[in-house]
Amino acid sequence: MWHVLDSDQEMLRDMTARYLADNAALPQLRKLRHDPAGFAPGYWTAGAELGWTSLLVPEEHGGGSVSGRGAVDCALIAYEFGKAAAPGPLVDCNVVAAALADAGQGTAAAAEVLSGLLSGQAIAAVALGWAPWLRPDQAGVTVRRDGADYVLDGTVRPVESAGQAQWLLVTAHGAEGPSQALVPTGAPGLAITPLKGLDVTRRFSAVRFDGVRVPAAALLGEPGGARAQLARQIANAAVILAAESTGAMDAAFAMTVDWAFQRYTFGRALASYQALKHRFADMKSWLEASHAVADAAAEAVADRTPAAAEYASAAKSYIGDRGPELAQECVQLHGGIGVTYEHDLHFFLRRVTLDRLLYGTPADHRRLIAAIQIEQEQAA
């Protein structure tokens, strides 16, 4: 990331980079390919001690960021995650922690969940059963009131780290509109089925709700009134994913440039051929633009500017298109070894390809931008 950093931010970034190099190097991740969690015991709690889960949470709720601009600090961590193809539920734990803090924690149970997330002792996952780019009838999870309780039905897939999570932040749509509830993964009627994932360092599941009952106290905010808080959560997720994808793009591009200068054909370095120079120039322009839009989105979300949601969706959309394209170009330029599992390049291709789909595709975020523009025109 190209942010101008103070000494505390540099220390946070450097500590994370060193920790990931020591505990999430690619040879180690290969060994954990079939591990249920995808990372070693203690990895996530130690990361939480470094501040990975507290940056979007205000100090009055037990969190705090090193610069006072939580989204920027969190983007620095996400960039290092992408650069290392590191495992761990960075996106969901931060989104849920910020959501609980924004809601004022609500109940004692929610306060306990937030405390567990900040310490790394607990993991929470986001079950996005409805999103703003969907119509109400397209909701994967529906909610209805039954007496004093609310009942959830439907399926969400994929949900990251649902198999390791103790809590789910569920978004569902009902007669009153979109609602969110904090649901324990052991609730009756809730089933979690592991899925085969593209990214070998992360774990995903399908989550089914079959008449899952939750008390009214489990709701975040008012019934049917979750649209604004959901938009904030999607913006937070978009910033983290954009920064992470940019880190992965940086790693893949650097690896490919190094290869092109070391590989010789007909007595010349591969990088010296003009046709390849043009391709490298294109990729470099995509990479620099990705840095720019990711940084702008992080700063806008950190400052809660009126354009924050628009910037976040623009970053998610642009990087979601260019990230996989850059990674695919890197694979092609590596030739035959680029498509082998033994080479490291595929870790970054997998990461940017999956990040493109999480929390909305580029097309979904372009719809959000269009909706924002239409709303502004109507309000003018």
Kinemage of the C-alpha trace (Angstrom):
@kinemage 1
@onewidth
@group {chain A} dominant
@subgroup {mainchain}
@vectorlist {calphas} color= white
{ca met a 1} P 0.000 0.000 0.000
{ca trp a 2} L 1.224 3.506 -0.801
{ca his a 3} L -0.156 5.286 2.292
{ca val a 4} L 2.164 7.746 4.021
{ca leu a 5} L 2.799 5.871 7.267
{ca asp a 6} L 3.806 7.058 10.685
{ca ser a 7} L 6.266 5.081 12.819
{ca asp a 8} L 3.504 3.146 14.623
{ca gln a 9} L 1.929 2.045 11.346
{ca glu a 10} L 5.303 0.972 9.999
{ca met a 11} L 5.886 -1.077 13.142
{ca leu a 12} L 2.438 -2.719 12.834
{ca arg a 13} L 3.060 -3.580 9.183
{ca asp a 14} L 6.597 -4.858 9.772
{ca met a 15} L 5.612 -6.981 12.789
{ca thr a 16} L 2.826 -8.573 10.771
{ca ala a 17} L 5.127 -9.240 7.811
{ca arg a 18} L 7.737 -10.871 10.070
{ca tyr a 19} L 5.139 -12.929 11.903
{ca leu a 20} L 3.637 -14.216 8.665
{ca ala a 21} L 7.086 -15.016 7.265
{ca asp a 22} L 7.832 -17.094 10.372
{ca asn a 23} L 4.437 -18.750 10.834
{ca ala a 24} L 2.689 -18.781 7.449
{ca ala a 25} L 5.423 -19.344 4.886
{ca leu a 26} L 4.236 -21.117 1.755
{ca pro a 27} L 6.054 -24.411 2.547
{ca gln a 28} L 4.192 -24.477 5.872
{ca leu a 29} L 0.878 -23.750 4.167
{ca arg a 30} L 1.423 -26.658 1.784
{ca lys a 31} L 1.731 -28.980 4.780
{ca leu a 32} L -1.544 -27.615 6.188
{ca arg a 33} L -3.433 -28.089 2.929
{ca his a 34} L -5.776 -30.709 4.415
{ca asp a 35} L -5.869 -29.302 7.952
{ca pro a 36} L -9.480 -28.525 9.023
{ca ala a 37} L -8.587 -25.002 10.128
{ca gly a 38} L -5.822 -24.239 7.645
{ca phe a 39} L -3.496 -22.815 10.283
{ca ala a 40} L -1.610 -24.066 13.327
{ca pro a 41} L -3.004 -23.786 16.875
{ca gly a 42} L -2.098 -20.470 18.421
{ca tyr a 43} L -1.548 -18.759 15.066
{ca trp a 44} L -4.739 -16.696 15.238
{ca thr a 45} L -4.551 -15.786 18.944
{ca ala a 46} L -0.978 -14.569 18.480
{ca gly a 47} L -2.136 -12.512 15.501
{ca ala a 48} L -4.884 -10.985 17.631
{ca glu a 49} L -2.223 -9.959 20.133
{ca leu a 50} L -0.528 -8.082 17.295
{ca gly a 51} L -3.793 -6.185 16.750
{ca trp a 52} L -5.285 -7.977 13.756
{ca thr a 53} L -8.836 -8.012 15.146
{ca ser a 54} L -9.029 -4.742 17.087
{ca leu a 55} L -8.322 -2.062 14.485
{ca leu a 56} L -11.954 -1.343 13.508
{ca val a 57} L -13.160 -1.296 17.127
{ca pro a 58} L -13.064 1.940 19.170
{ca glu a 59} L -11.050 2.066 22.390
{ca glu a 60} L -14.176 2.343 24.548
{ca his a 61} L -15.108 -1.163 23.377
{ca gly a 62} L -11.660 -2.645 23.990
{ca gly a 63} L -10.146 -2.101 20.546
{ca gly a 64} L -8.069 0.665 19.040
{ca ser a 65} L -5.918 1.406 16.021
{ca val a 66} L -2.334 2.654 16.012
{ca ser a 67} L -3.110 5.731 13.892
{ca gly a 68} L -6.733 6.459 14.790
{ca arg a 69} L -7.762 5.492 11.243
{ca gly a 70} L -8.780 1.879 11.721
{ca ala a 71} L -9.651 1.014 8.115
{ca val a 72} L -6.240 2.230 6.913
{ca asp a 73} L -4.415 0.228 9.585
{ca cys a 74} L -6.516 -2.834 8.805
{ca ala a 75} L -5.715 -2.428 5.097
{ca leu a 76} L -2.004 -2.529 5.944
{ca ile a 77} L -2.511 -5.909 7.647
{ca ala a 78} L -4.651 -7.172 4.758
{ca tyr a 79} L -1.990 -6.168 2.220
{ca glu a 80} L 0.582 -8.293 4.069
{ca phe a 81} L -1.931 -11.162 4.206
{ca gly a 82} L -2.317 -11.037 0.434
{ca lys a 83} L 1.414 -10.698 -0.144
{ca ala a 84} L 1.978 -13.864 1.902
{ca ala a 85} L -1.232 -15.694 0.836
{ca ala a 86} L -1.748 -16.062 4.587
{ca pro a 87} L -4.610 -18.031 6.171
{ca gly a 88} L -7.052 -16.835 8.796
{ca pro a 89} L -10.515 -15.210 8.968
{ca leu a 90} L -9.198 -11.651 8.821
{ca val a 91} L -12.147 -10.236 6.902
{ca asp a 92} L -15.037 -11.790 8.817
{ca cys a 93} L -13.618 -11.345 12.314
{ca asn a 94} L -12.978 -7.655 11.667
{ca val a 95} L -16.370 -7.125 10.032
{ca val a 96} L -18.201 -8.765 12.937
{ca ala a 97} L -16.122 -7.000 15.586
{ca ala a 98} L -16.821 -3.626 13.968
{ca ala a 99} L -20.521 -4.471 13.639
{ca leu a 100} L -20.796 -5.329 17.342
{ca ala a 101} L -18.963 -2.151 18.306
{ca asp a 102} L -21.149 -0.020 16.012
{ca ala a 103} L -24.237 -1.565 17.596
{ca gly a 104} L -22.943 -0.659 21.050
{ca gln a 105} L -22.553 -4.388 21.838
{ca gly a 106} L -26.253 -4.468 22.798
{ca thr a 107} L -26.400 -7.395 25.197
{ca ala a 108} L -23.992 -9.068 27.595
{ca ala a 109} L -23.724 -11.967 25.140
{ca ala a 110} L -22.669 -9.625 22.334
{ca ala a 111} L -20.108 -7.971 24.619
{ca glu a 112} L -18.686 -11.399 25.439
{ca val a 113} L -18.463 -12.270 21.741
{ca leu a 114} L -16.647 -9.027 21.001
{ca ser a 115} L -14.206 -9.661 23.832
{ca gly a 116} L -13.492 -13.135 22.445
{ca leu a 117} L -12.910 -11.771 18.947
{ca leu a 118} L -10.499 -9.123 20.179
{ca ser a 119} L -8.469 -11.665 22.128
{ca gly a 120} L -8.467 -14.187 19.286
{ca gln a 121} L -10.040 -16.816 21.518
{ca ala a 122} L -13.223 -16.815 19.421
{ca ile a 123} L -13.915 -16.724 15.692
{ca ala a 124} L -17.033 -15.274 14.087
{ca ala a 125} L -18.152 -15.737 10.500
{ca val a 126} L -20.451 -13.687 8.290
{ca ala a 127} L -23.415 -15.501 6.750
{ca leu a 128} L -24.571 -13.027 4.114
{ca gly a 129} L -28.029 -14.393 3.449
{ca trp a 130} L -29.089 -11.172 1.748
{ca ala a 131} L -27.142 -8.286 0.220
{ca pro a 132} L -28.105 -4.850 -1.145
{ca trp a 133} L -27.542 -5.927 -4.754
{ca leu a 134} L -30.280 -8.561 -4.417
{ca arg a 135} L -34.046 -8.248 -4.558
{ca pro a 136} L -35.938 -9.314 -1.423
{ca asp a 137} L -37.179 -12.467 -3.169
{ca gln a 138} L -33.555 -13.473 -3.905
{ca ala a 139} L -32.609 -13.764 -0.240
{ca gly a 140} L -30.789 -16.972 0.660
{ca val a 141} L -31.997 -16.708 4.255
{ca thr a 142} L -35.396 -15.452 5.372
{ca val a 143} L -36.469 -14.302 8.819
{ca arg a 144} L -39.930 -14.263 10.366
{ca arg a 145} L -41.260 -13.381 13.768
{ca asp a 146} L -42.797 -16.129 15.891
{ca gly a 147} L -43.949 -14.871 19.262
{ca ala a 148} L -41.002 -13.355 21.118
{ca asp a 149} L -38.474 -15.090 18.873
{ca tyr a 150} L -37.291 -14.812 15.298
{ca val a 151} L -36.966 -17.844 13.019
{ca leu a 152} L -34.316 -18.219 10.302
{ca asp a 153} L -34.634 -20.467 7.249
{ca gly a 154} L -32.421 -20.926 4.199
{ca thr a 155} L -28.841 -21.563 3.113
{ca val a 156} L -25.732 -19.426 2.709
{ca arg a 157} L -22.630 -20.491 0.811
{ca pro a 158} L -19.736 -19.968 0.961
{ca val a 159} L -19.111 -18.871 4.567
{ca glu a 160} L -15.464 -18.558 5.562
{ca ser a 161} L -14.296 -20.410 8.697
{ca ala a 162} L -17.845 -21.408 9.620
{ca gly a 163} L -16.491 -24.790 10.703
{ca gln a 164} L -14.113 -23.125 13.165
{ca ala a 165} L -16.442 -20.284 14.247
{ca gln a 166} L -18.379 -20.112 17.467
{ca trp a 167} L -20.715 -17.364 16.196
{ca leu a 168} L -22.359 -16.330 12.941
{ca leu a 169} L -23.485 -12.831 12.019
{ca val a 170} L -26.481 -13.682 9.843
{ca thr a 171} L -28.157 -11.283 7.429
{ca ala a 172} L -31.682 -12.324 6.470
{ca his a 173} L -34.628 -10.669 4.747
{ca gly a 174} L -38.196 -10.696 6.005
{ca ala a 175} L -41.466 -8.817 5.832
{ca glu a 176} L -39.965 -5.883 7.761
{ca gly a 177} L -36.838 -5.726 5.599
{ca pro a 178} L -33.255 -6.906 6.181
{ca ser a 179} L -32.307 -7.931 9.719
{ca gln a 180} L -29.116 -9.186 11.319
{ca ala a 181} L -28.742 -11.644 14.172
{ca leu a 182} L -25.830 -13.049 16.138
{ca val a 183} L -26.319 -16.820 16.165
{ca pro a 184} L -24.210 -19.474 17.949
{ca thr a 185} L -23.004 -22.189 15.579
{ca gly a 186} L -24.379 -24.819 17.946
{ca ala a 187} L -27.965 -23.572 17.662
{ca pro a 188} L -30.606 -26.272 17.004
{ca gly a 189} L -31.492 -26.506 13.317
{ca leu a 190} L -28.186 -25.041 12.133
{ca ala a 191} L -26.028 -27.314 9.944
{ca ile a 192} L -22.522 -26.578 8.642
{ca thr a 193} L -21.173 -28.554 5.683
{ca pro a 194} L -17.522 -28.136 4.597
{ca leu a 195} L -16.941 -27.175 0.969
{ca lys a 196} L -13.995 -27.766 -1.326
{ca gly a 197} L -12.376 -24.391 -1.841
{ca leu a 198} L -10.256 -22.810 -4.542
{ca asp a 199} L -7.934 -21.118 -2.040
{ca val a 200} L -6.014 -23.932 -0.336
{ca thr a 201} L -5.112 -21.725 2.639
{ca arg a 202} L -8.691 -20.851 3.664
{ca arg a 203} L -11.715 -22.920 4.644
{ca phe a 204} L -15.329 -22.422 3.560
{ca ser a 205} L -18.628 -24.094 4.381
{ca ala a 206} L -22.301 -24.071 3.456
{ca val a 207} L -24.525 -23.066 6.360
{ca arg a 208} L -28.139 -24.205 6.463
{ca phe a 209} L -30.804 -22.728 8.745
{ca asp a 210} L -33.787 -25.003 9.282
{ca gly a 211} L -36.160 -23.209 11.621
{ca val a 212} L -33.340 -21.765 13.743
{ca arg a 213} L -34.889 -19.757 16.567
{ca val a 214} L -33.159 -16.737 18.064
{ca pro a 215} L -34.426 -14.345 20.749
{ca ala a 216} L -35.095 -10.710 19.936
{ca ala a 217} L -32.007 -9.817 21.984
{ca ala a 218} L -29.844 -11.581 19.377
{ca leu a 219} L -30.727 -9.001 16.710
{ca leu a 220} L -28.252 -6.250 15.879
{ca gly a 221} L -30.285 -3.089 15.574
{ca glu a 222} L -33.982 -2.883 14.874
{ca pro a 223} L -35.898 -5.648 13.052
{ca gly a 224} L -35.896 -4.858 9.365
{ca gly a 225} L -33.551 -1.908 9.871
{ca ala a 226} L -30.202 -3.454 8.993
{ca arg a 227} L -29.706 -1.816 5.601
{ca ala a 228} L -27.412 1.009 6.786
{ca gln a 229} L -25.293 -1.158 9.084
{ca leu a 230} L -25.006 -3.807 6.368
{ca ala a 231} L -23.728 -1.194 3.907
{ca arg a 232} L -21.065 -0.215 6.436
{ca gln a 233} L -20.021 -3.856 6.894
{ca ile a 234} L -19.773 -4.434 3.137
{ca ala a 235} L -17.624 -1.303 2.801
{ca asn a 236} L -15.297 -2.578 5.561
{ca ala a 237} L -15.050 -5.972 3.863
{ca ala a 238} L -14.430 -4.396 0.444
{ca val a 239} L -11.534 -2.347 1.830
{ca ile a 240} L -9.914 -5.404 3.434
{ca leu a 241} L -10.379 -7.581 0.338
{ca ala a 242} L -9.117 -4.846 -2.005
{ca ala a 243} L -5.958 -4.399 0.055
{ca glu a 244} L -5.443 -8.154 0.334
{ca ser a 245} L -5.837 -8.661 -3.411
{ca thr a 246} L -3.406 -5.824 -4.099
{ca gly a 247} L -0.825 -7.538 -1.895
{ca ala a 248} L -1.300 -10.801 -3.781
{ca met a 249} L -1.012 -8.973 -7.121
{ca asp a 250} L 2.212 -7.340 -5.937
{ca ala a 251} L 3.717 -10.692 -4.952
{ca ala a 252} L 2.746 -12.371 -8.231
{ca phe a 253} L 4.037 -9.468 -10.335
{ca ala a 254} L 7.381 -9.265 -8.491
{ca met a 255} L 7.817 -13.019 -8.850
{ca thr a 256} L 7.143 -12.817 -12.589
{ca val a 257} L 9.463 -9.865 -13.235
{ca asp a 258} L 12.241 -11.666 -11.392
{ca trp a 259} L 11.615 -14.792 -13.466
{ca ala a 260} L 11.651 -12.865 -16.730
{ca phe a 261} L 15.066 -11.373 -15.971
{ca gln a 262} L 16.525 -14.713 -14.935
{ca arg a 263} L 15.103 -16.792 -17.793
{ca tyr a 264} L 17.133 -16.670 -21.021
{ca thr a 265} L 16.001 -17.632 -24.532
{ca phe a 266} L 18.261 -17.382 -27.596
{ca gly a 267} L 20.908 -15.727 -25.432
{ca arg a 268} L 18.634 -12.921 -24.210
{ca ala a 269} L 16.721 -12.381 -20.996
{ca leu a 270} L 13.005 -13.022 -21.457
{ca ala a 271} L 12.288 -9.541 -20.101
{ca ser a 272} L 14.199 -7.925 -22.975
{ca tyr a 273} L 11.630 -8.826 -25.653
{ca gln a 274} L 9.477 -5.891 -26.669
{ca ala a 275} L 6.207 -7.813 -26.848
{ca leu a 276} L 6.664 -8.918 -23.245
{ca lys a 277} L 7.643 -5.408 -22.167
{ca his a 278} L 4.237 -4.200 -23.336
{ca arg a 279} L 2.536 -6.870 -21.247
{ca phe a 280} L 4.605 -5.965 -18.204
{ca ala a 281} L 3.738 -2.296 -18.720
{ca asp a 282} L 0.028 -3.129 -18.777
{ca met a 283} L 0.306 -5.188 -15.606
{ca lys a 284} L 2.299 -2.463 -13.861
{ca ser a 285} L -0.383 0.108 -14.700
{ca trp a 286} L -3.093 -2.196 -13.309
{ca leu a 287} L -1.060 -2.727 -10.156
{ca glu a 288} L -0.424 0.981 -9.565
{ca ala a 289} L -4.104 1.771 -10.156
{ca ser a 290} L -5.065 -0.991 -7.703
{ca his a 291} L -2.834 0.547 -5.059
{ca ala a 292} L -4.437 3.932 -5.680
{ca val a 293} L -8.072 2.828 -5.505
{ca ala a 294} L -7.452 0.525 -2.521
{ca asp a 295} L -5.730 3.332 -0.604
{ca ala a 296} L -8.459 5.837 -1.463
{ca ala a 297} L -11.162 3.413 -0.328
{ca ala a 298} L -9.399 2.688 2.974
{ca glu a 299} L -8.983 6.388 3.721
{ca ala a 300} L -12.586 7.228 2.834
{ca val a 301} L -13.968 4.409 4.998
{ca ala a 302} L -11.628 5.296 7.866
{ca asp a 303} L -12.819 8.916 7.772
{ca arg a 304} L -16.467 7.904 7.168
{ca thr a 305} L -16.798 10.369 4.311
{ca pro a 306} L -20.090 10.558 2.377
{ca ala a 307} L -18.382 8.837 -0.568
{ca ala a 308} L -16.981 5.955 1.521
{ca ala a 309} L -19.373 3.282 0.225
{ca glu a 310} L -18.860 4.422 -3.370
{ca tyr a 311} L -15.055 4.359 -3.039
{ca ala a 312} L -15.124 0.935 -1.413
{ca ser a 313} L -17.302 -0.511 -4.176
{ca ala a 314} L -15.137 1.121 -6.860
{ca ala a 315} L -12.027 -0.482 -5.378
{ca lys a 316} L -13.691 -3.877 -5.035
{ca ser a 317} L -14.969 -3.708 -8.615
{ca tyr a 318} L -11.736 -2.532 -10.264
{ca ile a 319} L -9.406 -4.847 -8.372
{ca gly a 320} L -11.851 -7.716 -8.738
{ca asp a 321} L -11.485 -7.403 -12.511
{ca arg a 322} L -7.788 -6.596 -12.773
{ca gly a 323} L -6.457 -8.868 -10.035
{ca pro a 324} L -7.287 -12.213 -11.673
{ca glu a 325} L -6.294 -10.818 -15.082
{ca leu a 326} L -2.856 -9.829 -13.782
{ca ala a 327} L -2.387 -13.174 -12.029
{ca gln a 328} L -3.383 -15.079 -15.174
{ca glu a 329} L -0.860 -13.054 -17.190
{ca cys a 330} L 1.809 -13.986 -14.640
{ca val a 331} L 0.939 -17.652 -15.070
{ca gln a 332} L 1.206 -17.362 -18.853
{ca leu a 333} L 4.567 -15.589 -18.670
{ca his a 334} L 5.950 -18.354 -16.475
{ca gly a 335} L 5.154 -20.892 -19.163
{ca gly a 336} L 4.697 -24.522 -18.190
{ca ile a 337} L 5.916 -24.175 -14.602
{ca gly a 338} L 3.241 -21.550 -13.943
{ca val a 339} L 0.518 -24.191 -13.942
{ca thr a 340} L 2.243 -26.627 -11.580
{ca tyr a 341} L 1.219 -27.014 -7.947
{ca glu a 342} L 4.878 -27.051 -6.871
{ca his a 343} L 5.375 -23.451 -8.030
{ca asp a 344} L 4.272 -20.719 -5.608
{ca leu a 345} L 2.430 -18.597 -8.153
{ca his a 346} L -0.888 -20.417 -7.895
{ca phe a 347} L -1.325 -19.359 -4.251
{ca phe a 348} L -1.727 -15.750 -5.371
{ca leu a 349} L -3.884 -16.605 -8.372
{ca arg a 350} L -6.215 -18.517 -6.074
{ca arg a 351} L -6.324 -15.666 -3.567
{ca val a 352} L -7.260 -12.890 -6.012
{ca thr a 353} L -9.752 -15.122 -7.841
{ca leu a 354} L -11.598 -15.947 -4.634
{ca asp a 355} L -11.406 -12.407 -3.241
{ca arg a 356} L -13.114 -11.263 -6.429
{ca leu a 357} L -16.228 -13.227 -5.479
{ca leu a 358} L -16.488 -12.591 -1.735
{ca tyr a 359} L -18.851 -9.859 -0.498
{ca gly a 360} L -20.075 -9.180 -4.004
{ca thr a 361} L -18.653 -9.571 -7.502
{ca pro a 362} L -17.421 -6.581 -9.534
{ca ala a 363} L -20.812 -6.501 -11.262
{ca asp a 364} L -22.596 -6.431 -7.889
{ca his a 365} L -20.514 -3.482 -6.739
{ca arg a 366} L -21.080 -1.620 -9.973
{ca arg a 367} L -24.791 -2.011 -9.262
{ca leu a 368} L -24.231 -0.493 -5.825
{ca ile a 369} L -22.382 2.460 -7.355
{ca ala a 370} L -25.202 2.973 -9.847
{ca ala a 371} L -27.772 2.864 -7.035
{ca ile a 372} L -25.789 5.466 -5.080
{ca gln a 373} L -25.642 7.748 -8.121
{ca ile a 374} L -29.371 7.386 -8.750
{ca glu a 375} L -30.136 8.144 -5.105
{ca gln a 376} L -27.956 11.269 -5.208
{ca glu a 377} L -29.630 12.497 -8.382
{ca gln a 378} L -33.086 11.981 -6.903
{ca ala a 379} L -32.093 13.811 -3.717
{ca ala a 380} L -30.681 16.795 -5.652
